[in-house]
């Protein structure tokens, strides 16, 4: 049974030329405010590189998702990884 549903963002990101100016923090804080207002948790999948950002914002790391991918038609697969994060409103 679906008790509540909170619409979400599929992807967020900040152009590296404009990084470290607080835009990502503002986007995530908006999501946290929505989570608290609706009393619903947040689930997201993060790149390994962005993981420290989400930890700093109060998210808890969980499982790692690994997927072999072929970049630019290369014959050898590379391993792509993401980390699952959750945020539970207090």
Residue, then its C-alpha position, 0 to 999 in steps of 0.5 A: x500500500x502506498x501511503x505517501x509519495x514525494x516527487x523527486x529529481x532524477x539527476x542533479x549536478x553542478x557544472x564544475x566551472x561553478x562548483x564550490x559555490x553552494x548550489x548543490x547544497x541548496x538543491x539537497x537542502x530543498x530535498x531534505x526540507x521536502x522529506x521532513x515536511x512529508x515525513x518520507x525518507x530520501x533514497x539516492x544513488x551517488x557516484x563514488x566521487x560525490x559520496x563525501x558531499x552526501x555524507x556531509x549533508x547527513x545522508x547514510x551510505x549503504x550498498x554499492x552498485x557495480x556495473x561493468x560498462x564498455x566506454x566508447x565501444x572499447x572491448x574491455x569492460x570497466x567497472x562503474x560504481x555508485x553508492x546508495x544513500x538514504x536520509x531519514x527525517x528526524 
